[in-house]
Amino acid sequence: MGAGPAGAAAAMTAASAGLRVALVDKRRFPRDKLCGGGLTGRAMGQYRAIFGREAPETPMVRRDCFHFHGFGADLGASPGAPPIHLIMRRDFDRHLVDCALRAGAQDFTGRDGSLDPASGTLSLGDTVLRAPLVIAADGVSSPVARHLFGAPYDRDRIGFALEIEHPEVDEDTPLRIDFGAAEWGYGWQFPKHCGTTIGVGGVLRRNPDMKAALARYVALLGADGGHKVKGQFLPFGDFRAQPGRGRVLLAGDAAGLVDPITGEGIAHALSSGALAAQAATQALGAGAPDSALDRYKQALDPIHRGLRQARMLRQILFRPALRPAFIRSFRNSRSLRGEYLRLMAGETEYGPLMRQMARRLPSFALRAIRGI
Ligand SMILES: Cc1cc2nc3c(=O)[nH]c(=O)nc-3n(C[C@H](O)[C@H](O)[C@H](O)COP(=O)(O)OP(=O)(O)OC[C@H]3O[C@@H](n4cnc5c(N)ncnc54)[C@H](O)[C@@H]3O)c2cc1C
């Protein structure tokens, strides 16, 4: 249920394994989804593994130079970095859905309905679907998570992001990331084939006026601000340790799988969707559908561990007392910047990055992250 990256990856994986799959979404595709549209190396790797193609058949811009800024300071550029691909989610998500349907999933997009998790019954107007297992990939405001747990997310911990789509772009517009453009968050300028996406996002309760943060950021970039502002919640590391209940598995944003530092969610959405489908396939194959949730939870362990480590690192990055040390480290250490870029490329994990930072930060920060 839900046909964004998590739902499409789940449908693709389950259909390829020979299961009967209904791909349900209340929206018909193509549809817009608020997003920077940055596909890191990690996301591209997941895409290749799940969809079996080298690159998505959608317009993309490839960039391999990042300009980093932090709390007003220029932290330097990183030419020759592992590339990031910039897409519009309208095109990308439609492509993923097309792939899943071609793999054999049945098309129930454009149909709104309600799920009874206890019986696995989904009512879609005149159609009623019954399934032994349901993968709920219905986004950050997941109606299914609300039904199961009383709320889709914790308001105290949730992130929030605002974006504008600026219609102009030129060759010289840099791909830029500004730590601290929002409190406990960052800003981004992503040049694409059809314009430039500019946004800010951070922990909601620390940003009572996110609109002002966006206006400041747009002004800092020298862009004109008269464009439509759109906003959406972002789980930002607030993941569900128990990713579902009974025979319902939550994937992607519905399970809170967004990196709390980079705001990246597409890679974990793809991978969790696929892992949920694999767990479902194994559980059904063993004649034990009730075992799917435990199998899935175990498979998510590495993602959960990375998100926990990122949450700890965020304390160092955004705590005002530690900022000067962070700025110094990031600006002066090419290898630290390189390690961060390798992290986004999916070539390393948070553990090694944290150990490298620990060598450079003052001893009180070191004590805070000792043992990781
Ligand atoms: C402003 C912003 C910028 C971001 N930038 C980036 C970025 O550059 N790179 C990156 O990796 N991540 C980024 N993210 C995060 C990324 O967008 C999400 O992590 C990702 O979309 C999660 O995918 P998903 O499939 O879990 O959910 P979604 O993509 O949200 O898909 C959920 C689907 O469920 C459907 N749905 C909802 N309710 C129902 C219902 N009742 N019945 C049926 N279907 C339903 C929706 O229509 C939707 O199609 C950004 C997020 C925001 C808010």
The ligand as a Tripos MOL2 file, in Angstrom:
@<TRIPOS>MOLECULE
LIG
   53    58     1     0     0
SMALL
NO_CHARGES

@<TRIPOS>ATOM
      1 C1         11.3420   18.6060    1.0890 C.3       1 LIG1
      2 C2         11.9110   17.2250    1.0520 C.ar      1 LIG1
      3 C3         13.0900   17.0120    0.3370 C.ar      1 LIG1
      4 C4         13.6400   15.7300    0.2800 C.ar      1 LIG1
      5 N1         14.7590   15.5320   -0.4870 N.ar      1 LIG1
      6 C5         15.2900   14.2950   -0.5950 C.ar      1 LIG1
      7 C6         16.4050   14.0520   -1.4540 C.ar      1 LIG1
      8 O1         16.9010   14.9470   -2.1380 O.2       1 LIG1
      9 N2         16.9040   12.7870   -1.5040 N.ar      1 LIG1
     10 C7         16.3600   11.7540   -0.7930 C.ar      1 LIG1
     11 O2         16.8610   10.6340   -0.8500 O.2       1 LIG1
     12 N3         15.2680   11.9630    0.0080 N.ar      1 LIG1
     13 C8         14.7160   13.1940    0.1050 C.ar      1 LIG1
     14 N4         13.5950   13.3840    0.8660 N.ar      1 LIG1
     15 C9         12.9730   12.2270    1.5420 C.3       1 LIG1
     16 C10        12.1820   11.3970    0.5330 C.3       1 LIG1
     17 O3         11.2900   12.2380   -0.1870 O.3       1 LIG1
     18 C11        11.3710   10.3130    1.2530 C.3       1 LIG1
     19 O4         12.1860    9.6720    2.2000 O.3       1 LIG1
     20 C12        10.8310    9.2670    0.2600 C.3       1 LIG1
     21 O5          9.8980    9.8410   -0.6120 O.3       1 LIG1
     22 C13        10.1700    8.1000    1.0100 C.3       1 LIG1
     23 O6          9.5620    7.2300    0.0960 O.3       1 LIG1
     24 P1          8.2660    6.3780    0.5060 P.3       1 LIG1
     25 O7          7.9910    5.4710   -0.6280 O.co2     1 LIG1
     26 O8          8.4580    5.8090    1.8510 O.co2     1 LIG1
     27 O9          7.1050    7.4430    0.6760 O.3       1 LIG1
     28 P2          6.4540    8.4460   -0.3810 P.3       1 LIG1
     29 O10         7.4110    8.7450   -1.4680 O.co2     1 LIG1
     30 O11         5.9150    9.5740    0.4230 O.co2     1 LIG1
     31 O12         5.2560    7.6120   -1.0040 O.3       1 LIG1
     32 C14         4.1310    7.3090   -0.2350 C.3       1 LIG1
     33 C15         2.9790    6.9640   -1.1700 C.3       1 LIG1
     34 O13         1.8730    6.5190   -0.3810 O.3       1 LIG1
     35 C16         0.6890    7.0240   -0.9460 C.3       1 LIG1
     36 N5         -0.3730    7.0370    0.0650 N.ar      1 LIG1
     37 C17        -0.5070    7.8590    1.1290 C.ar      1 LIG1
     38 N6         -1.6500    7.5760    1.7970 N.ar      1 LIG1
     39 C18        -2.2350    6.5580    1.1440 C.ar      1 LIG1
     40 C19        -3.4410    5.8260    1.3350 C.ar      1 LIG1
     41 N7         -4.2800    6.1150    2.3320 N.pl3     1 LIG1
     42 N8         -3.7370    4.8320    0.4810 N.ar      1 LIG1
     43 C20        -2.8990    4.5520   -0.5570 C.ar      1 LIG1
     44 N9         -1.7630    5.2130   -0.7940 N.ar      1 LIG1
     45 C21        -1.4240    6.1970    0.0510 C.ar      1 LIG1
     46 C22         1.0730    8.4030   -1.4480 C.3       1 LIG1
     47 O14         0.1650    8.8420   -2.4570 O.3       1 LIG1
     48 C23         2.4820    8.1700   -1.9790 C.3       1 LIG1
     49 O15         2.4870    7.8740   -3.3600 O.3       1 LIG1
     50 C24        13.0150   14.6550    0.9530 C.ar      1 LIG1
     51 C25        11.8260   14.8690    1.6610 C.ar      1 LIG1
     52 C26        11.2890   16.1450    1.7060 C.ar      1 LIG1
     53 C27         9.9880   16.3640    2.4540 C.3       1 LIG1
@<TRIPOS>BOND
     1     1     2 1
     2     2     3 ar
     3     2    52 ar
     4     3     4 ar
     5     4     5 ar
     6     4    50 ar
     7     5     6 ar
     8     6     7 ar
     9     6    13 1
    10     7     8 2
    11     7     9 ar
    12     9    10 ar
    13    10    11 2
    14    10    12 ar
    15    12    13 ar
    16    13    14 ar
    17    14    15 1
    18    14    50 ar
    19    15    16 1
    20    16    17 1
    21    16    18 1
    22    18    19 1
    23    18    20 1
    24    20    21 1
    25    20    22 1
    26    22    23 1
    27    23    24 1
    28    24    25 2
    29    24    26 1
    30    24    27 1
    31    27    28 1
    32    28    29 2
    33    28    30 1
    34    28    31 1
    35    31    32 1
    36    32    33 1
    37    33    34 1
    38    33    48 1
    39    34    35 1
    40    35    36 1
    41    35    46 1
    42    36    37 ar
    43    36    45 ar
    44    37    38 ar
    45    38    39 ar
    46    39    40 ar
    47    39    45 ar
    48    40    41 1
    49    40    42 ar
    50    42    43 ar
    51    43    44 ar
    52    44    45 ar
    53    46    47 1
    54    46    48 1
    55    48    49 1
    56    50    51 ar
    57    51    52 ar
    58    52    53 1
@<TRIPOS>SUBSTRUCTURE
     1 LIG1         1 GROUP 0 **** ****
